[in-house]
Amino acid sequence: MVAARRGAFAEEAAEVEVLNANVEKMKALRKKIAASHGRLEESGRIVGEALGPMYANTQQLQVTNRNVDAIQEQIEKLKAPLDSKDREERILRSRPDKVGFQEYMNSLDRTSRALRGLRKTNIKSNQKAVTDLSELLQVGIQSLEQLFRDVLRRESAPIEPLRQLTTKQDFPRLHTKPSAQLRTINQNIASYASQVSQPGELSPSARAYALERGQYITLSLSNLATATMSTARKVNAEAVYKQGSNGISLYAQGLQGMYTAEYDSITNIFTREEWGPVLQATCQESLAAFAKTLQKLASHVQENLMTDCYLAYEVVDVVSKASVELESKTGELKYAFSDALKPMREVAKSSLPKLLNDVRTKIQQMQALPQDGASVPIASDTMTRLQLMTGYLPPVCSLLRSLGDGGWTAPNTGSSSASIPTVKSFDVGADGQQLFSHYATDTIDALLTNLDSRGKALLRGRSLQGVFLANNISIVERMIHTSELSSLLNNGQNKLDQWRKTSIRAYMDAWKEPSTHLLDQITVKATRPTSTGQAVDSAAVLKALSSKDKDNIKEKFRNFNVSFDEIVAKHKAYKMEGEVRRLLGKEVQIFMEPLYNRFWDRYHEVDKGKGKYVKYSKAEMSAVLSSLA
């Protein structure tokens, strides 16, 4: 038992010794491994120190290599346009119709891309290449522009607008096929030209369009311009312009029709932003010719203002309407038309005060007036002017608005200060017809005022002066009632009534002399008749008179007869308009008949019915007075 236990202890002790021996071996191995690790780290450090610079150099070389490759690639790209320059130059210096339109456009596209690429590099050494390609692109654009012109020229043979105007046909537009071709060319030209032209300028195709179509319009309208001036020439210097006899209306209609058609063609070719500028550039030449024609017409009217002012009104009306219609259709040319019309409008505006002043001047220059009281031609001439103006009411009202109410009466109207605007001239709400009514009324008032003044200076006797004034008033009134003036002159009748009363007072002044012989201040002893209308007993009245009073009554009858016969003869000798004769005759009868009847009733028995003193019975007097009308 004890021996067995000792054997077990001995076995375990042996195992412990074995384990201790293994531990010692492991320690020795660890020391070896640690020593090897130290040597390995030292070797790695040495290797790292040796390989580090080599690795960095390798990375730098790789970056350099990539940069070199990129540079070579860019060089190849830069060389590509230069390498293809000869090929593109050969194509672009030929005409598109020779190399083919599509091939030509492709070449332009390649050249344009190459030019953009070179410009992006911003390399100084590329400037010559940029210049060369720019010149080449310009050559290509010019060739396209020439093609654009050629297509336009085939479609731009001048026309005769009068044919369209007389047959009511539309003015020709560019046909669909040429328009499509022109649109394509314009799109390409606009795209390429942006690289070689200044911003804000019209594209080369737009300039070409404006030139070719502008000449087409100008040439087409040249005959109408010539006709406008030829129809303005006067055969008779005193002839008044007849409405519609000048060619300006056809000229303006032709201009309007061609511009409208051209605008439609432009919208089919150019972009919306280009419509207005291209239209204005296209119409510039023909508008200048139109303005020149209007300037010549204005000079012609200025030289013949009293007879041809109506032509000025017609021009203002026609051109203004054309301008408004064109502006509504195109949104353009309003100010261009306004500038062209300005000289004629100024002449037309100046005519209104000058016509009024002409009335005063002509009357004051009269050296003699009809001695029978007849009217003078200036009355009908002045009213004819006003009647003619009613045919041009819209332009005349427009001119009157610019003058302002009463502006036509301002002194020194012909001076430069007359064109200075006044507060009244800016009254855009002014009623044009009311202004015309005021102008016409002022004209009539100036006519009658000056005729009255001249009549007092040149005619003897207020009666004759009254007849003269009444005759002219009658002419004025008749010409008002037989024309459009009747509906336009609102307060004109009131002034005419005042003038008529003035003429009646002047005429009736002569009848005061015979009427004085019918007034008696004789006191009679007989009883006054009752107020019941009982007839006066002439014999009884005379019986109460003394011989001296009876002789006085006889003398009154005798003087009345002489004076009455004399003034009746004068009345019948006067030249009177029918209305004037009736008016004045009635006034005389109203005035004289009651006076004579009263005097006759009281004293007709003075010559006992022998007619020695009492020449006219009441019936005879009434007949004579009635005959005056």
C-alpha positions in Angstrom: 0.0 0.0 0.0 2.7 2.3 1.0 4.8 1.0 -1.8 2.0 1.7 -4.3 1.7 5.2 -3.0 5.4 5.9 -3.4 5.3 4.7 -6.9 2.5 7.1 -7.8 4.4 10.0 -6.3 7.5 9.1 -8.2 5.5 9.0 -11.5 4.0 12.4 -10.8 7.4 13.8 -9.9 8.8 12.6 -13.2 6.0 14.3 -15.1 6.7 17.6 -13.3 10.3 17.4 -14.3 9.3 16.8 -17.9 7.0 19.8 -17.7 9.7 22.0 -16.2 12.1 20.9 -18.9 9.5 21.8 -21.6 9.0 25.3 -20.0 12.7 25.9 -20.1 12.8 24.9 -23.8 9.8 27.3 -24.5 11.7 30.2 -22.7 14.7 29.5 -24.8 12.5 29.4 -28.0 10.8 32.6 -27.0 14.1 34.3 -26.7 15.2 33.1 -30.1 11.9 34.3 -31.6 12.2 37.7 -29.9 15.7 38.0 -31.2 14.5 37.0 -34.8 11.7 39.5 -34.6 14.1 42.2 -33.6 16.4 41.3 -36.5 13.3 41.2 -38.8 12.1 44.7 -37.8 15.6 46.1 -38.3 15.7 44.5 -41.7 12.2 45.9 -42.6 13.2 49.3 -41.4 16.3 49.2 -43.6 14.3 47.9 -46.6 11.6 50.6 -46.0 14.2 53.3 -45.9 15.6 52.0 -49.1 12.3 51.5 -51.0 10.4 54.7 -49.8 12.0 57.1 -52.3 11.6 54.6 -55.1 7.9 54.3 -54.4 7.4 58.0 -54.3 9.3 58.4 -57.6 7.1 55.7 -59.1 3.9 57.6 -58.1 5.2 60.8 -59.5 6.1 59.0 -62.7 2.6 57.6 -62.9 1.1 61.1 -62.5 3.5 62.5 -65.0 2.6 59.7 -67.4 -1.1 60.4 -67.1 -0.5 64.1 -67.6 1.6 63.4 -70.7 -1.2 61.2 -72.0 -3.7 63.9 -71.4 -1.6 66.5 -73.1 -1.1 64.2 -76.0 -4.8 63.7 -76.2 -5.4 67.5 -76.1 -2.8 68.0 -78.7 -4.5 65.5 -80.9 -7.8 67.3 -80.4 -6.1 70.7 -81.2 -4.5 69.2 -84.2 -7.8 67.7 -85.5 -9.4 71.1 -86.5 -6.2 72.2 -88.1 -5.8 68.9 -89.9 -9.4 69.2 -91.2 -9.0 72.9 -92.1 -8.0 72.3 -95.7 -11.0 70.0 -96.2 -13.4 72.4 -94.6 -11.9 75.3 -96.5 -12.4 73.5 -99.8 -16.1 73.0 -99.0 -16.8 76.4 -97.5 -15.2 78.3 -100.3 -17.4 76.6 -102.8 -21.1 77.5 -103.3 -23.7 75.5 -101.4 -25.4 74.5 -104.6 -22.2 72.9 -105.9 -21.2 70.8 -102.9 -24.8 70.2 -101.7 -26.7 72.2 -99.2 -26.6 69.6 -96.5 -22.8 68.9 -96.9 -22.2 72.6 -96.8 -24.2 72.9 -93.6 -22.3 69.9 -92.0 -19.0 71.6 -92.9 -20.1 74.8 -91.3 -21.2 72.9 -88.2 -17.8 71.2 -87.9 -16.0 74.5 -88.4 -18.2 76.2 -85.8 -17.5 73.4 -83.2 -13.8 73.6 -83.9 -13.8 77.3 -83.4 -15.7 77.0 -80.1 -13.2 74.4 -78.9 -10.2 76.5 -79.8 -11.6 79.5 -78.0 -12.3 77.5 -74.8 -8.6 76.6 -74.6 -7.6 80.2 -74.5 -4.1 79.3 -75.6 -2.2 82.2 -77.0 -0.5 80.0 -79.6 -4.0 79.1 -81.0 -4.9 82.7 -81.8 -3.8 82.4 -85.5 -5.9 79.2 -85.8 -8.9 81.0 -84.2 -8.4 83.8 -86.7 -8.2 81.5 -89.6 -11.3 79.5 -88.6 -13.2 82.7 -87.9 -12.4 83.9 -91.4 -13.4 80.6 -92.8 -16.6 80.6 -90.9 -17.3 84.2 -92.1 -16.7 82.9 -95.7 -19.3 80.2 -95.1 -21.8 82.7 -93.6 -21.3 85.0 -96.6 -22.0 82.1 -99.0 -25.2 81.2 -97.1 -26.1 84.9 -97.1 -25.6 85.0 -100.8 -27.8 81.9 -101.2 -30.3 83.7 -99.0 -30.2 86.7 -101.3 -30.6 84.6 -104.4 -33.7 82.9 -103.1 -35.1 86.3 -102.1 -34.3 87.8 -105.4 -36.2 85.1 -107.3 -39.2 86.0 -105.2 -38.8 89.8 -105.2 -39.8 91.0 -108.7 -41.5 94.4 -108.3 -45.3 94.4 -108.6 -47.8 97.1 -109.5 -49.8 97.7 -106.3 -52.5 99.5 -108.2 -53.6 96.1 -109.5 -54.1 94.8 -106.0 -55.9 98.0 -104.9 -58.3 98.1 -107.8 -59.1 94.4 -107.9 -59.2 94.1 -104.0 -56.7 91.3 -104.1 -54.3 90.5 -101.3 -50.7 91.7 -101.7 -48.4 88.8 -102.5 -46.5 87.0 -99.7 -43.4 84.8 -100.0 -44.5 81.3 -101.1 -44.3 78.4 -98.7 -41.4 76.5 -100.2 -39.0 79.5 -100.5 -40.1 80.6 -97.0 -39.1 77.2 -95.5 -35.8 77.3 -97.3 -35.1 80.9 -96.1 -36.1 79.9 -92.6 -33.6 77.1 -92.5 -30.8 79.2 -93.9 -31.6 82.0 -91.5 -31.5 79.6 -88.5 -28.0 78.4 -89.5 -26.7 81.9 -90.3 -28.0 83.2 -87.0 -26.4 80.3 -85.1 -23.0 80.7 -86.8 -23.0 84.5 -87.1 -23.3 84.9 -83.3 -19.6 83.8 -83.1 -18.3 86.5 -85.5 -20.8 89.4 -85.2 -21.4 92.0 -82.5 -24.3 91.5 -80.0 -27.4 93.6 -80.8 -26.8 93.7 -84.5 -29.1 92.3 -87.1 -28.0 88.9 -88.3 -26.5 88.9 -91.9 -29.6 87.2 -93.2 -31.8 89.8 -91.6 -29.7 92.6 -93.2 -29.9 90.8 -96.5 -33.7 90.4 -96.2 -34.1 94.1 -95.3 -32.0 95.1 -98.3 -33.6 92.9 -100.9 -37.2 93.2 -99.8 -36.8 96.8 -99.0 -35.7 97.5 -102.6 -38.6 95.4 -103.8 -41.1 97.5 -101.8 -39.6 100.8 -102.8 -39.6 99.9 -106.5 -43.1 98.6 -106.3 -44.4 101.8 -104.7 -42.4 104.2 -106.9 -45.2 104.7 -109.4 -47.7 105.5 -106.7 -45.2 108.1 -105.3 -44.9 109.7 -108.7 -48.7 109.7 -109.2 -49.1 111.4 -105.8 -47.0 114.3 -106.9 -48.3 114.5 -110.4 -52.0 114.7 -109.2 -51.0 117.5 -106.9 -50.0 119.8 -109.7 -52.5 122.6 -110.4 -53.8 123.6 -113.8 -55.8 126.5 -112.4 -54.0 128.3 -109.5 -57.4 129.4 -108.1 -59.0 125.9 -108.2 -59.9 124.5 -104.8 -58.6 121.0 -104.1 -61.3 118.4 -104.7 -61.4 115.6 -102.2 -59.9 112.3 -103.4 -58.3 113.8 -106.5 -54.8 113.2 -105.2 -53.0 109.9 -105.3 -52.0 109.9 -101.6 -54.9 107.6 -100.6 -53.7 104.9 -103.1 -50.1 105.5 -102.0 -50.9 105.0 -98.3 -53.1 102.0 -99.1 -50.4 100.4 -101.2 -47.8 101.1 -98.4 -50.1 99.6 -95.8 -50.9 96.5 -97.9 -47.3 95.8 -98.8 -46.1 96.3 -95.2 -48.8 94.0 -93.9 -47.9 91.3 -96.4 -44.2 91.7 -95.6 -44.8 91.3 -91.9 -46.6 88.0 -92.6 -43.6 86.8 -94.7 -41.1 87.9 -91.9 -43.0 85.9 -89.3 -42.6 82.8 -91.3 -38.8 83.2 -91.6 -37.4 84.9 -88.5 -37.8 84.4 -84.7 -40.4 86.4 -82.8 -37.6 88.6 -81.3 -36.6 89.6 -84.8 -40.0 90.4 -86.3 -40.1 94.1 -85.3 -36.4 95.0 -86.0 -36.5 93.2 -89.4 -39.8 94.8 -90.4 -38.5 98.3 -89.5 -35.2 97.7 -91.4 -37.1 96.4 -94.4 -39.5 99.3 -94.5 -36.8 102.0 -93.9 -36.1 102.8 -97.5 -39.7 102.9 -98.7 -40.7 104.9 -95.6 -37.9 107.4 -96.4 -39.3 107.8 -99.9 -42.8 108.2 -98.5 -41.6 110.8 -96.1 -39.9 112.7 -98.9 -43.1 112.6 -101.0 -45.1 114.0 -98.0 -42.5 116.7 -97.6 -42.9 117.7 -101.2 -46.7 117.7 -100.8 -46.4 119.8 -97.7 -44.3 122.4 -99.6 -46.9 122.4 -102.4 -49.8 122.9 -99.9 -47.8 125.7 -98.2 -47.5 127.5 -101.5 -51.2 127.1 -102.2 -52.6 127.1 -98.7 -55.9 128.9 -99.3 -57.0 126.4 -102.0 -55.1 123.2 -101.1 -55.3 123.1 -97.3 -57.9 120.4 -97.8 -55.2 118.2 -99.4 -53.3 118.6 -96.2 -56.4 117.5 -94.2 -56.8 114.5 -96.5 -53.1 113.5 -96.1 -53.4 113.7 -92.3 -56.5 111.6 -92.3 -55.2 108.9 -94.7 -51.8 108.5 -93.2 -53.1 108.5 -89.6 -55.6 105.8 -90.4 -52.9 103.7 -92.2 -50.6 104.1 -89.2 -53.2 103.0 -86.8 -54.2 99.9 -88.8 -50.5 98.9 -89.4 -49.8 99.4 -85.7 -52.7 97.1 -84.8 -51.5 94.4 -87.1 -47.7 94.6 -86.7 -47.1 96.5 -83.5 -44.6 98.6 -85.4 -44.0 101.7 -87.5 -46.3 104.0 -85.6 -43.6 106.5 -84.8 -42.0 106.2 -88.2 -45.4 107.2 -89.8 -45.7 110.0 -87.3 -42.3 111.4 -88.2 -43.1 111.2 -91.9 -46.4 113.0 -91.4 -45.1 115.8 -89.1 -44.3 118.4 -91.8 -47.7 118.0 -93.4 -49.5 118.0 -90.1 -47.8 121.3 -89.2 -48.8 122.8 -92.5 -52.4 121.6 -91.9 -52.5 122.9 -88.4 -51.2 126.3 -89.4 -53.9 126.6 -92.1 -56.7 126.9 -89.6 -55.7 130.2 -88.1 -54.4 131.4 -91.5 -57.8 130.8 -93.1 -59.4 132.8 -90.4 -56.9 135.6 -90.7 -57.4 135.5 -94.5 -61.1 136.4 -94.1 -60.2 139.5 -92.1 -57.4 140.5 -94.5 -59.4 140.1 -97.7 -62.3 142.2 -96.3 -60.1 144.9 -95.0 -58.4 145.1 -98.4 -61.7 145.7 -100.2 -61.7 149.2 -101.8 -65.4 149.2 -102.8 -68.6 147.4 -102.0 -71.8 147.0 -104.0 -73.8 150.2 -103.8 -77.1 148.2 -104.1 -76.3 146.4 -100.8 -75.7 143.0 -102.5 -73.7 140.4 -100.8 -70.0 140.0 -101.6 -68.4 136.7 -102.8 -66.3 136.3 -99.7 -69.4 135.4 -97.7 -70.1 132.4 -99.9 -66.4 131.6 -100.2 -65.9 131.5 -96.5 -69.0 129.3 -96.0 -67.8 127.0 -98.8 -64.5 126.6 -96.9 -66.4 125.6 -93.8 -68.6 123.3 -95.8 -65.6 121.6 -97.3 -64.0 121.2 -93.9 -67.0 119.0 -92.8 -65.8 116.5 -95.3 -62.5 116.2 -93.4 -64.0 116.4 -89.9 -61.8 113.8 -88.2 -58.4 115.3 -89.2 -59.7 118.8 -88.7 -60.9 118.0 -85.2 -57.6 116.4 -84.4 -55.8 119.5 -85.6 -58.1 121.7 -83.5 -57.4 119.6 -80.5 -53.7 120.2 -80.9 -54.3 123.9 -81.2 -56.6 124.0 -78.2 -59.9 125.8 -77.9 -59.5 129.3 -79.2 -55.9 128.6 -80.3 -56.7 129.5 -83.8 -57.3 133.1 -82.8 -53.9 133.7 -81.2 -51.9 136.5 -82.7 -48.7 135.8 -84.7 -49.9 132.3 -85.5 -47.4 132.0 -88.3 -44.4 132.4 -86.1 -42.3 129.6 -84.6 -43.9 130.2 -81.2 -47.2 129.0 -82.6 -46.1 125.4 -82.4 -45.3 125.6 -78.7 -47.9 123.4 -76.9 -50.4 125.1 -74.6 -52.4 123.6 -71.7 -55.4 123.6 -74.0 -53.6 121.6 -76.7 -53.1 118.8 -74.2 -56.8 118.5 -73.5 -57.1 115.0 -75.0 -60.7 114.8 -73.8 -61.8 117.8 -75.8 -64.8 117.2 -78.0 -63.5 117.6 -81.5 -66.9 118.5 -83.0 -67.4 121.1 -80.3 -64.1 122.6 -81.2 -65.0 122.7 -84.8 -68.3 124.4 -83.8 -66.3 127.0 -82.0 -63.9 127.5 -84.9 -66.7 127.8 -87.5 -68.6 130.2 -85.2 -65.5 132.3 -84.8 -65.0 132.3 -88.5 -68.5 133.4 -89.2 -68.3 136.1 -86.5 -65.0 137.4 -88.0 -66.6 137.5 -91.4 -69.7 139.5 -90.3 -67.7 141.7 -87.9 -65.3 142.8 -90.7 -68.1 143.1 -93.3 -70.0 145.3 -90.9 -67.0 147.4 -90.3 -66.1 147.7 -94.0 -69.7 148.4 -94.8 -69.8 151.4 -92.4 -66.6 152.7 -94.0 -67.6 152.3 -97.7 -71.4 152.5 -97.8 -73.4 155.7 -97.3 -76.4 155.5 -95.1 -77.2 153.0 -92.3 -80.1 151.6 -94.3 -77.8 150.5 -97.1 -75.3 149.2 -94.6 -78.1 147.2 -93.0 -79.2 145.7 -96.3 -75.6 144.8 -97.1 -75.1 143.1 -93.7 -78.5 141.3 -93.9 -77.7 139.9 -97.4 -74.4 138.4 -96.2 -76.1 137.0 -93.1 -78.7 135.4 -95.4 -75.9 133.8 -97.5 -74.3 132.5 -94.3 -77.5 131.1 -92.8 -78.6 129.5 -96.1 -75.3 127.7 -96.5 -75.4 126.5 -92.9 -78.9 125.0 -93.3 -78.1 123.3 -96.6 -75.0 121.5 -95.4 -73.6 119.4 -92.5 -72.9 122.7 -90.7 -76.5 122.8 -89.5 -75.8 119.8 -87.2 -72.4 121.0 -86.1 -72.9 124.6 -85.1 -74.5 124.4 -81.7 -74.6 128.0 -80.7 -74.1 129.5 -84.1 -77.7 130.4 -84.6 -77.7 132.6 -81.5 -74.9 134.7 -82.9 -76.6 134.9 -86.3 -79.8 136.1 -84.6 -77.9 138.9 -82.9 -76.3 139.9 -86.2 -79.7 139.8 -87.9 -81.1 142.2 -85.3 -78.1 144.5 -85.8 -78.8 144.6 -89.6 -82.5 145.2 -89.0 -81.8 148.1 -86.7 -79.4 149.6 -89.2 -81.9 149.2 -92.1 -84.9 150.6 -90.1 -83.0 153.7 -89.2 -84.0 155.2 -92.6 -87.7 154.6 -91.9 -87.5 156.9 -88.9 -87.6 160.0 -91.1 -91.1 159.3 -92.8 -92.4 158.0 -89.5 -91.7 161.4 -87.8 -94.3 163.0 -90.2 -96.9 160.7 -88.7 -96.4 161.9 -85.2 -98.5 164.8 -84.1 -98.5 166.9 -81.0 -101.7 168.8 -81.9 -104.1 169.3 -79.0 -107.7 168.9 -80.1 -110.8 170.0 -78.2 -112.9 167.0 -79.3 -113.6 164.2 -77.0 -111.2 161.3 -77.2 -112.6 158.1 -78.6 -113.5 155.4 -76.1 -111.4 152.4 -75.7 -114.0 150.2 -77.2 -112.4 150.4 -80.6 -114.9 152.9 -82.0 -113.6 154.5 -85.2 -112.2 158.0 -85.0 -114.3 160.7 -86.8 -111.7 162.4 -88.9 -114.1 165.3 -89.8 -114.8 165.9 -86.1 -111.1 165.9 -85.3 -110.3 168.3 -88.1 -113.2 170.6 -87.2 -111.7 171.1 -83.8 -108.4 172.2 -85.4 -107.4 175.7 -86.3 -106.5 176.7 -89.8 -102.8 176.7 -88.9 -103.1 173.2 -87.5 -104.9 172.0 -90.6 -102.1 173.5 -92.7 -99.6 171.7 -90.5 -101.4 168.4 -91.1 -101.5 169.0 -94.8 -97.7 169.6 -94.7 -97.2 166.4 -92.7 -99.1 164.4 -95.3 -97.2 166.1 -98.1 -93.7 165.5 -96.5 -94.6 161.9 -95.6 -95.6 161.2 -99.2 -92.3 162.5 -100.5 -90.2 160.8 -97.9 -92.2 157.5 -98.1 -92.0 157.4 -101.9 -88.3 158.1 -101.8 -87.5 155.4 -99.3 -89.8 152.8 -101.0 -87.9 153.5 -104.3 -84.6 153.0 -102.5 -85.9 149.8 -100.9 -87.0 148.4 -104.3 -83.6 149.4 -105.8 -81.6 147.5 -103.2 -80.3 144.1 -104.2 -81.8 141.8 -101.6 -81.8 138.1 -101.1 -85.3 136.7 -101.0 -85.2 136.0 -97.3 -83.9 139.5 -96.6 -86.5 141.2 -98.7 -89.3 139.3 -96.9 -87.7 139.9 -93.5 -87.2 143.7 -94.0 -90.5 144.2 -95.7 -92.3 142.6 -92.8 -90.3 144.7 -90.3 -91.3 147.9 -92.3 -94.9 146.9 -92.4 -95.0 146.1 -88.7 -93.4 149.5 -88.0 -95.1 151.8 -90.5 -98.6 150.5 -91.0 -99.9 151.1 -87.4 -98.5 154.6 -87.5 -100.0 155.5 -90.8 -103.3 154.0 -90.0 -103.6 156.0 -86.8 -102.6 159.2 -88.6 -104.9 158.5 -91.5 -107.8 157.7 -89.3 -107.5 161.1 -87.6 -106.7 163.4 -90.5 -107.6 161.8 -93.8 -110.5 164.3 -94.3 -108.0 167.1 -94.5 -108.3 167.1 -98.3 -111.9 165.9 -98.4 -111.0 162.8 -100.5 -109.4 164.7 -103.3 -106.1 162.9 -102.8 -104.2 166.2 -103.0 -102.5 165.6 -99.6 -103.6 162.1 -98.5 -102.0 160.1 -101.3 -102.5 156.6 -99.8 -105.6 155.1 -98.3 -105.1 152.5 -95.6 -105.6 149.7 -98.1 -103.3 151.3 -100.6 -100.7 151.8 -97.9 -101.0 148.2 -96.8 -100.6 147.1 -100.4 -97.5 149.2 -100.9 -96.0 147.9 -97.6 -96.8 144.3 -98.5 -95.1 144.7 -101.9 -91.9 145.5 -100.1 -91.6 141.9 -99.0 
